């Protein structure tokens, strides 16, 4: 019985943690997309995120900064 409880807690922590990280990443992506859309470069941001194929927050920020740098140069 104790092993079952420990397994249930471990399962909840692992998958609950992954769920929270995924939700936080989606929220961050939505925020960067909204900011890029306000600057008129949402399509560029979206294409860079797809190109990098990553959900790492640092990569999302890098894609956002690269997308808005194109509008600054124009």
JOGINOR-V71135 format. One record per backbone hydrogen bond with DSSP energy under -1.0 kcal/mol. NH is the residue of the N-H (numbers start at 1). CO is the residue of the C=O. If there is no record, write none. Layout:
NH,CO ; NH,CO
This chain:
5,1 ; 6,2 ; 7,3 ; 8,4 ; 9,5 ; 10,6 ; 11,7 ; 12,8 ; 13,9 ; 14,10 ; 15,11 ; 16,12 ; 17,13 ; 18,14 ; 19,15 ; 20,16 ; 21,17 ; 22,18 ; 23,19 ; 24,20 ; 25,21 ; 26,22 ; 27,23 ; 28,24 ; 29,25 ; 30,26 ; 31,27 ; 32,28 ; 33,29 ; 34,30 ; 35,31 ; 36,32 ; 37,33 ; 38,34 ; 39,35 ; 41,36 ; 45,41 ; 46,42 ; 47,43 ; 48,44 ; 49,45 ; 50,46 ; 51,47 ; 52,48 ; 53,49 ; 60,56 ; 61,57 ; 62,58 ; 63,59 ; 64,60 ; 65,61 ; 66,62 ; 67,63 ; 68,64 ; 69,65 ; 70,66 ; 72,68 ; 73,69
